[in-house]
């Protein structure tokens, strides 16, 4: 009886402590926490309340990081619908505020934050961190529409390159339907990058059933799906979940996507993608986008399709094939691809190195 009781305690502890989906919120913009509530509503749908935890802080510098460290060891997925960008010295919103921080103080805080987040992601390799790509240049000084994330305009944590981080941009749709999957495009406000943004995902309605906009609300869609896949198969690592998600995207204009990717591999900064990453204004950006054509500007190739991800995980769990083979099977069954299309899909995955 003693051994049986001990075994039951161990099982209960394992079930209770399996893991959680954390929602990291920084600098809530209003008292009623609308942003946090909308992010939580999307991320936590169909997930048990005790498994989905909202953590919020006014700063998220070292003090908040120490507090959040109590939760991070048990996190399977951590959603980050937030972003830090280089401050602008002439930012008008501080011009008439006598108690506003100086540019040097803003810059110091920016560097502190980026270091803290890099340390956090590196310190918890068993957690998959999901970051929002951001919406244009938030201060509105250089951009009014979505921009290519680049060294020139980095937004963190989206711009990090850690293996256990996935960056998400927004589609114009609330959900991806396989019948017209080619019509799903990136929202005009959303940041993108073939080099720094992995996925494009839908933006569901908020808690009140209202339409909302912003990559803040695409990231929790991906976080929820990642958490569900991990719970179905606890043996999956964050890197495996990331690979499944990226190989569950529909690739728009596959032939053109191959051409543009090959151009990038061969020409580097002189390629269309390279020039887009360095675009300094909207006119230049739009000209290059027109040259590239109607391919999705994310590393995965196109919109994330939930049905493909679920089937890919199921095939992988059952047959223990490679994730590549499992997701090719899922793509073939969901989209009806022939052998030629599947070969091109696999070729693009290899060229984009995931």
N, C-alpha and C positions, 0 to 999 in steps of 0.2 A: 504493500500500500504506500509505503514511504517513497519508493522509487517511482510509482505511478503518479503520485502527487507532485514530485519534483519534475517529472517529465511534463505534466500539465502546466506547471508554472513556467517552464522554459518555453513551451509552445505559446502560451498566452503572452509572454514577454516579447517573443519574436513577432507575433502578429501586431501587438500594440506598437512596437518600436520599429516597424518595417521602414517607415520613412514618411516624409511629408512633402507637400508642395508649398513652398514659401513664396510670398509676394512681398518684395522689398520695395517700399515706397519712401521717397525722399521729398522733403519740402512740400508738404501738402499745401495746395494753393488757396484753400478756403476752409471754413470751419465745418462744413457739412461733408467734407472728404469725398466730393463727387468723383474725382479721378480714381481714388483708391477703391471706392465702391464699384465703379464700372469695371475696373481691372479685375477685382475679386469676383464679380458676377460672372465674367467670361471664364476666368481661370478655374473657378470652383464648381462650375456646373457639372452635376452628376458625380461629384466627388464628396465623400463623407466630410461633414463639417470639421471633425477633429483632425482630418488629414490635410486641410487647406488653411494655412496660417498667414494672416496679414500682419506684417511687421512694418512699422512706420517711424520715421524720425525726422526732426526738423533739419538736421544737417547731414547725417551719415558721414561724419568724419570719425575720428578715433573713438570717441565716447560711444557713439551708436554702434560702431563696428564691434566693440567689446561686448555690448549687450546682445547683438545679433549672433555672436559666436556661440551663444548658448543653444541656438536653434540650428545653425548650419551643419553640425556634424550629422544630424538626422535627416537632412534635406536630400531628397532624390532629385528634385527640380527646384530651381530658384528663378522666379520671374523678375525681370528688371525693366519695367516700363518707365524709364528715366534716362537722363542724359546730361553730360557735362561737356561744355564746349569752351573753346578759347574765348576769354572775355575781350571785348572791343573797347579800346581806350576812350573813344568818343561816344559811348553808349548814352543816348539822350535821356533814358529813363533814370539816370543818376545825376543829371546835370544840375537840377535844382534841389537836390536832397542833401542837406548839410551833414546828416548823419550817415549817408551812404558810404559804403566801403570804397576806398580808392582803387584805381586800376591795379596797382601793385598788390594790394590786399586781395582783390579778386583773382589775380593771377596766381598768387600763393595758394589760395584755397582750391583753385582749379587743379594745380599740380598735386596737392595733398589728396584730393578726392581720387584723381586718376591712379595715384600710387596705392591708395587703400583698396580700390576695387581690383586692381591687378593682383595685389597680394591675396585678396579674398578668393578670387577665382583659382589662383595657383595653389592655395592652401587646401582646397576641397576638391580634389580631382575626381571624387566619386559622386559629385553633384553636377548635373547639367544646368548651366546658366543660360537663360534665354533673354536676349536684349532687344529692345526696340531700336530700329534703325534711325528714328528721328524724323521730324517733319520740316524739310527745308532748313534754312538757317534761321533759328528761332528768333533772333533779334531783328530779323527783317532788313538787315543792312545790305547784304549782298544778294540774297535770294528771296524770291517770293514763292517758289515752287520747290519740289523735291530736288535734292542735289546728289551727285555722286560722292559717297563718302571717300575721302582721300586724305593724304598727308597734309594737303593744303587746308582742308576743312574737317579736321577729325572731331568726332563726337564720341565720347566714351560713356559707357562701356562697349558700345556697338563696334568701335573701331579696333578693339583688341583682337588678337589672333590666337588665343588659347584654344587648345583642342576641345576642351569641355565647355566651350561657349558657342552659341548659335545666334546669329543676328537676323532679325525678321523685319520685313517691310510689309506694306499694306496693299491689298487688292481693292478694287472698287466694289467688290461684291460682299454680301453677308455670308455666303457659303459657296463652295465650288461644286458645280454640277458637272458630271462627266459628259452629259449630252452636248453641252456647248462650252467645253473646257477651254477651247482656243480663244473664246471671247473674254476671258478673265484677264484683265490688265492691271498694272500697277497704278495706284491712285496718283493723281497729279501732285499732291502735296507730299508724297512719301519719298524719303531718301532711298537710293539704290546703289548698287555697285557689283559688278561681276567679280571683283576681287575681295570685297569685304562684307557683302550681304548674302547670306546663304539661302533664305527662303522668302517667298511671298505668300501671305495667308489672308483669309477673310477678316472682316471687321463685323462682328455680330452686334445686335442691338444691345442697348444698355439695360439696366435693371428695370427701367420704366417702359421698356419696349420701344424706345426712341432710337433713331439712327444716330450714330456717332462716327467721328472721323479721327484718325490718328494711328500711328504705328504702335502707340501705347496699348492699343486694343487688339492688335494682331499678335503681338508677343504672347499674351495669355492664352490665346487660341492654341498656339503651338505648345505652350507649357502644359496645358491640360491634356493634349494628345500625347505628349512625351510621357507625362506621369501615368496615364492609362496604360500605355505600352509597357512601361517599366513594371507596373503592378501585375500585368498579365504575365510577364516574364522577368522575375526578379534577378535572373542571371545576366540580364543585359547590362552592359557598361554604358556610361554616358556617351562614349565615342560610338558605340554600336547603335544607340538610339538616334544619335545625330546622323549617322550614315543612313539609317532606315528612313528618317524624315526627308533627307535630301534626295534620296533615290525614290521617293514616293511622289515627286513633283512631275507634272506634265511639262514636257519640253515643247515650247511654242516654236514653230518654224525651225525644225530640226536641222535642215540643210544649211540655212543661213546661220544658225547658232554654231554649227561646225566651222563654217567659213570664218566667222568673226573670231571664234576662239583660236583657230589656227593662225589668223592674222596677229592676234595678241601674243601667242607663243613665239612666233617668228620675228616680230618687229618690236616687241616690248613697248617702251614709251612712245615710239613712233606709230604704233598701231591705232586703230580707231578707239579701242578700249583705253589704251594708254593716254591718248589725247583727251578722252572724256574725263578721266580721273584728274587731269590737270586743268580742266575748263575753268576759266576765271569769271565768267558771267553767263547769264541765262541765254543770251543770243548764241554764244559759242556752244554752250551745252546743247541747245535745241538743234543746231546745225549738225553736230556730230550724231545726235540721236536719230536724226532723219537719215543720215548716211548709213548708220548701222542697220536700220530697218526695224520691223515689228517683233524683234525677239525680246524676251523678258530679261531685264538687267539684274539678274540675281544668279548666284553661282549654281544653284540647283537646276536652273534652266526654265522654271515656270512655276505656276501655282501649286501649292501643296494640296494633295488629294487624300483626304482622310481614309477613304476606302482602300486605297492602294497601300497606305502605311499599315493599316490593320491586317490586310491580307499578307503583306510582306512579312510582318512579324509572325503571323500564324504559320506560314510556310517555313520560315527560318526555325521556329521552335519545333515544328514537327519533323522536318527532314534534315535539319542541321546542315543544310547547304550553306554556301557563302551568302552574305547579305546581298551581294550583287546578283547572284542567281535567283535568290528568293524574290527580290524586288522586280527583276525582269519577268518572272512568272506572274507576279501580281500585276505588272503593267500590261502584260499580254492578256490576262483574263479580264481586267477592267476595261481596257481600251481596245482590245481586239487587234493589237499590233501584229504585223507579219514579221518574218525573220529579218528582213532588210531593216525595218524600223527598229527592231530590238538591237540589231548590231550597231546601228548609228547611235542609239541611246547609250549603249555600253561604251562606245568610242568617245562620246562627249564626256561621260563620267570620268574616263581615264584622262582625257585632256585637261579637265578641270580639277584633277587630282583629289578626288575624294571617293 
